[in-house]
């Protein structure tokens, strides 16, 4: 098989397959962590949404009633919930 075919993704090497599997499992773990955080907050009356800021970076917005707060990443969102007493169930 030529280098062009390999570069085009025609051949999936064992290394590429392992890397893809690791990436998929890491992404799945992140989605689960995010989903749990959002659900846990919702049980306490706090809405958390994931958005992109003006620069394309993912941020989280927590809101309750008319109060909102931007959280720069998932760790910050978890820390925020802990600070206000709404952390892990």
PEURFEN-V593991 format. One line per field, one symbol per residue. burial: # if it has 9 or more other C-alpha atoms within 8 Angstrom, else .. A space follows every 50 residues. Layout:
burial->???
This chain:
burial->....##..........#................#..##.###...###.. .#.....#######......####.####.##...##..
